[in-house]
Amino acid sequence: MTVAVTAPSTGPDAGAIWHYGDPLGEQRAALTDAVVVDRSHRAVLELTGPERLSWLHSISSQHVAALPDGATTENLSLDGQGRVEDHWIQTELAGVTYLDTEPWRGEPLLAYLQKMVFWAKATPAAADLAVLSLLGPRLADPAVLQVLGVSALPDESTAVAVPGGGFLRRMPTGENSVIELDLVVPRDATGSWLDRLEAAGVRRAGVWAYEAQRVAALRPRLGVDTDDRTIPHEVGWIGRAVHLDKGCYRGQETVARVHNLGKPPRMLVLVHLDGSEDRPATGDPLLAGGRAVGRLGTIVDHVDLGPVALALVKRTLPADTELTTGGNVQVAAVMDVESLPPTDVAGAGRVAIDRLRGLER
């Protein structure tokens, strides 16, 4: 009998299923077959009202004023210094805007949105919906499509309604990444959906499998791979969650200045960890020569890559720097060269300044 193991109580997925007894096998199935991960601990909000999009556009980083029906995007709320306060996935469908975010940010985000409504015709509220994530190349099989109630998978960054309420959206995937879908359905229907998907050959997997896929794809997670100093440029959220050609919003000055005149102070990288020792912890420092040069984010054992982590490190750090982790567990670490952002990209403002100074001909 399969035994469900819950995620560590001190981690960001406390209360969720961590794995079903075979975490590496579940990861392999996500890469070669099809799995479903119960992520119903995520918080889901909904916005209604005729001015919801124009209002949200004015207080967030993404261009959503005219988001078409069925569109899905990422979005941020920044503070006055351009530091990330909230990150959410946003879906527009049938006159309702849905936002889903980290479990611990649902109530604070809702409170912030309610505070910012003022005179706008927009109503934020909690939604009794659950997120189920599906991973794998076999998600387009006829048996799976039949259960989902669709004739074909939606395009990337697009959502469609599903029978019984809720919607199915396809998340964008990078090169060589597997198909990723989110099934957002009424919370009381979660068990029924899981049973039907399992009957169609979709294996149940824990959030460990999802996190391993996310880390390998270099996708940051709010409050885990970010800290209270993180700006969007450091973690790859420019473009994905920040539109550079939209009007004024809180934190825009920092976004524009860093984009046009310089590079962010830190960068998000994949780090390989020595697997012969115990694992360090999220938030532990990364050290070079005994000095802190970064912080660890998500740490996970990956079926192909072994023990890896996302880390925010100084942008000027050479790729071959010998690193160790701080904290209670100290292990050797090395940055994955392929995960490093390009070093030869300069903002338009920096190029113009260099030309004036005669540094570029």
C-alpha positions in Angstrom: 0.0 0.0 0.0 1.3 3.4 -1.0 2.1 5.6 2.0 1.8 9.4 1.6 4.6 11.3 3.4 3.9 14.9 4.4 6.3 17.7 3.7 8.5 19.0 6.5 6.6 21.1 8.9 9.2 23.8 8.9 9.2 24.1 5.1 7.1 26.2 2.7 4.9 23.2 1.8 4.0 22.1 5.3 0.9 20.0 5.2 1.2 19.0 1.6 2.2 15.5 0.4 6.0 15.4 0.0 6.1 12.1 -1.8 4.4 8.7 -1.9 7.3 6.5 -0.9 9.3 6.8 -4.2 10.4 10.4 -4.6 13.0 9.8 -7.3 10.6 7.4 -9.2 8.0 10.1 -9.1 10.5 12.6 -10.6 11.4 10.2 -13.3 7.7 9.7 -14.1 7.3 13.5 -14.4 10.0 13.5 -17.0 9.0 10.5 -19.0 5.3 9.8 -18.3 2.6 11.9 -16.5 2.1 12.8 -12.9 -0.3 15.0 -10.9 0.8 16.9 -7.8 -1.7 18.2 -5.3 -0.7 21.8 -4.6 -4.0 22.7 -3.1 -2.2 24.5 -0.2 -1.6 27.4 -2.6 -3.9 30.4 -1.9 -6.3 31.4 -4.7 -8.0 34.8 -4.9 -10.5 36.2 -7.4 -11.2 39.7 -8.7 -14.6 40.7 -10.0 -16.0 44.0 -11.3 -15.8 46.0 -14.5 -12.6 47.9 -13.5 -10.7 45.0 -12.0 -8.1 44.9 -14.8 -7.4 48.6 -15.2 -7.2 48.9 -11.4 -4.8 45.9 -11.0 -2.7 47.2 -13.9 -2.1 50.4 -11.9 -0.7 48.7 -8.8 1.2 45.8 -10.3 4.3 45.3 -12.5 2.7 43.5 -15.5 0.7 44.9 -18.3 -2.8 43.5 -17.6 -5.1 46.4 -18.5 -6.5 44.6 -21.5 -5.6 41.0 -20.7 -7.7 38.9 -23.1 -10.0 36.1 -22.0 -8.1 32.9 -21.4 -4.7 34.6 -20.9 -2.3 33.6 -18.1 0.7 35.6 -16.9 2.9 36.2 -13.9 2.7 39.5 -11.9 4.3 41.2 -9.0 3.6 43.8 -6.3 6.7 45.8 -5.5 7.5 48.2 -2.7 8.6 51.8 -3.2 12.3 50.7 -3.7 11.4 48.1 -6.3 11.8 45.1 -4.0 9.4 42.2 -4.5 6.6 41.9 -2.0 4.3 39.5 -3.8 4.3 37.2 -6.8 1.3 35.5 -8.3 0.0 33.6 -11.4 -2.8 35.5 -13.0 -5.5 34.1 -15.2 -8.3 35.9 -16.9 -11.4 33.8 -17.7 -15.1 34.5 -18.3 -15.1 37.9 -16.6 -13.2 36.9 -13.5 -9.5 37.4 -12.7 -7.9 34.7 -10.7 -4.6 35.1 -8.7 -2.9 32.2 -7.0 0.1 32.6 -4.8 2.2 31.1 -2.0 0.1 29.6 0.9 1.4 32.2 3.4 0.9 35.2 1.1 -2.8 34.6 0.4 -4.2 36.7 3.3 -1.6 39.5 3.2 -2.1 39.9 -0.6 -5.9 39.9 -0.2 -5.6 42.5 2.6 -3.3 44.7 0.4 -5.7 44.5 -2.6 -8.7 45.3 -0.5 -6.9 48.3 0.9 -6.0 49.6 -2.5 -9.4 49.4 -4.1 -10.5 53.0 -3.1 -13.2 54.0 -5.6 -12.4 51.4 -8.3 -15.2 49.1 -9.3 -13.3 45.9 -8.4 -13.9 43.4 -5.6 -11.0 41.1 -4.4 -12.1 38.0 -2.4 -10.7 34.6 -1.4 -11.7 31.8 -3.9 -12.5 28.3 -2.7 -10.3 26.7 -5.4 -7.5 24.3 -5.4 -4.4 24.0 -7.7 -3.4 20.6 -9.1 -0.3 20.6 -11.2 0.3 18.0 -13.9 3.7 17.3 -15.4 5.0 15.0 -18.2 5.1 14.3 -21.9 2.0 12.0 -21.8 -0.5 14.6 -20.8 -1.7 14.9 -24.3 -2.7 11.3 -24.4 -6.4 10.7 -25.4 -7.3 9.1 -22.1 -6.0 12.1 -20.2 -7.7 14.7 -22.5 -11.0 12.8 -22.0 -10.7 13.1 -18.2 -9.8 16.8 -18.5 -12.8 17.4 -20.8 -10.8 19.0 -23.6 -10.1 17.9 -27.2 -6.5 19.2 -27.1 -4.2 20.9 -24.6 -4.4 24.7 -24.6 -1.6 26.8 -25.9 1.1 27.9 -23.5 0.0 30.8 -21.2 -3.6 30.0 -22.0 -6.5 28.7 -19.9 -9.8 27.0 -20.8 -12.8 26.1 -18.7 -13.3 22.5 -17.6 -16.5 20.6 -16.9 -17.8 21.0 -13.3 -16.2 24.4 -12.8 -12.6 25.7 -12.8 -10.1 25.8 -15.6 -7.1 24.2 -17.1 -4.1 26.3 -18.0 -0.8 25.5 -19.7 2.2 27.0 -18.2 5.1 28.2 -20.4 8.0 25.7 -20.6 11.6 26.3 -21.6 13.8 24.3 -24.0 13.7 20.6 -23.3 11.1 21.1 -20.5 8.2 18.8 -20.1 4.5 19.8 -20.4 3.2 21.6 -17.3 -0.5 22.1 -16.7 -2.4 23.6 -13.8 -5.9 22.3 -13.0 -7.6 24.9 -10.9 -10.9 23.4 -9.6 -13.4 23.7 -6.7 -11.7 22.6 -3.5 -14.4 20.0 -2.7 -13.8 18.4 -6.1 -10.1 17.8 -5.6 -10.4 14.2 -4.5 -12.6 13.3 -7.5 -10.2 14.9 -9.9 -7.2 13.0 -8.5 -9.1 9.7 -8.6 -10.1 10.2 -12.3 -6.7 11.3 -13.4 -5.1 8.3 -11.6 -7.6 6.0 -13.4 -6.4 7.5 -16.7 -2.8 6.6 -16.0 -1.6 9.8 -14.4 0.5 8.9 -11.4 0.2 10.7 -8.1 3.4 12.5 -7.1 4.3 14.7 -4.2 5.5 18.3 -4.2 9.1 17.1 -4.1 8.7 16.1 -7.8 7.3 19.5 -8.6 10.0 21.3 -6.7 12.8 19.3 -8.4 11.4 20.2 -11.8 11.1 23.9 -10.9 14.6 24.2 -9.5 16.1 22.5 -12.6 14.2 25.0 -14.7 15.7 27.9 -12.6 12.2 29.2 -11.6 12.3 31.1 -8.3 9.8 30.9 -5.6 8.7 33.9 -3.5 10.0 33.9 0.0 12.2 30.8 -0.6 14.5 31.9 -3.4 13.9 35.6 -2.7 14.5 37.7 0.4 13.5 41.1 1.5 16.1 42.8 -0.8 15.2 40.9 -4.0 14.5 43.0 -7.1 12.9 41.4 -10.2 16.0 41.6 -12.3 17.9 39.3 -9.9 15.6 36.3 -10.4 14.6 36.5 -14.0 11.2 38.1 -13.5 11.8 40.9 -16.1 9.5 40.2 -19.0 7.8 37.2 -17.3 6.3 39.2 -14.5 7.4 42.8 -15.2 6.5 44.8 -18.4 9.1 47.4 -19.2 6.8 49.6 -21.3 3.8 50.3 -19.0 2.8 53.3 -17.0 3.6 54.3 -13.5 3.4 51.8 -10.6 5.0 51.5 -7.2 8.7 50.5 -7.6 8.9 51.4 -11.3 11.7 53.8 -10.9 14.0 51.1 -9.6 13.0 48.7 -12.3 13.7 51.3 -15.0 17.0 52.5 -13.5 18.5 49.0 -13.1 17.3 47.9 -16.5 18.7 51.0 -18.3 21.8 52.0 -16.4 23.3 48.9 -14.8 23.1 45.3 -13.7 21.4 44.0 -10.6 23.7 43.4 -7.6 22.8 39.6 -7.5 21.9 36.8 -9.8 19.9 33.6 -9.4 22.0 30.5 -10.2 21.8 26.7 -9.9 24.3 25.3 -7.4 25.4 21.7 -7.1 26.0 20.5 -3.5 28.3 17.8 -2.2 25.9 14.9 -1.6 28.1 13.0 0.9 27.0 15.1 3.8 23.7 16.2 5.3 21.8 18.9 3.4 22.2 22.6 4.4 19.1 24.8 4.9 17.3 27.4 2.9 18.6 30.8 4.0 22.0 29.5 4.8 24.8 31.7 3.5 27.2 30.7 0.6 30.8 31.5 1.5 33.8 32.1 -0.6 37.1 32.2 1.3 35.0 32.5 4.5 33.1 35.6 3.3 29.4 35.5 2.5 28.7 35.9 -1.2 25.1 34.7 -1.4 22.3 32.8 0.2 20.7 29.4 -0.5 17.1 29.1 -1.6 15.3 25.9 -2.5 17.4 22.8 -1.8 16.3 19.5 -3.4 17.6 16.1 -4.4 17.0 15.8 -8.2 16.8 12.4 -9.9 19.4 13.3 -12.5 21.3 16.3 -11.1 21.7 15.0 -7.5 21.6 17.5 -4.6 21.0 21.0 -6.1 19.8 24.4 -4.9 18.8 27.7 -6.2 21.0 30.5 -4.8 21.2 34.3 -5.0 24.9 35.3 -5.3 26.9 38.4 -6.1 26.7 39.1 -9.8 30.4 39.7 -10.1 31.3 36.3 -8.6 33.4 34.2 -11.1 31.8 31.0 -12.2 34.7 28.8 -10.9 34.7 30.3 -7.4 35.1 27.6 -4.7 32.1 27.8 -2.4 31.0 26.3 0.8 27.7 26.6 2.7 27.5 28.2 6.1 25.0 27.5 8.8 24.9 24.2 10.8 25.8 22.1 7.8 28.9 23.1 5.8 29.3 21.4 2.4 31.2 22.2 -0.8 29.2 23.9 -3.6 29.8 24.8 -7.2 27.8 27.0 -9.5 26.3 25.5 -12.7 27.9 27.4 -15.5 24.9 26.9 -17.8 22.6 28.6 -15.3 24.6 31.9 -15.2 23.0 34.9 -16.9 24.8 36.5 -19.9 27.6 38.8 -18.9 27.7 40.9 -22.1 24.3 42.5 -22.0 24.1 46.2 -21.2 21.1 48.4 -20.8 20.3 51.1 -23.4 21.1 53.8 -20.8 24.5 52.3 -20.0 25.4 52.0 -23.7 24.5 55.7 -24.2 26.6 56.8 -21.3 29.6 54.7 -22.4 29.4 56.3 -25.9 29.4 59.8 -24.4 32.5 58.9 -22.4 34.2 57.4 -25.4 34.2 53.9 -24.0 32.3 52.5 -27.0 32.9 53.5 -30.6 
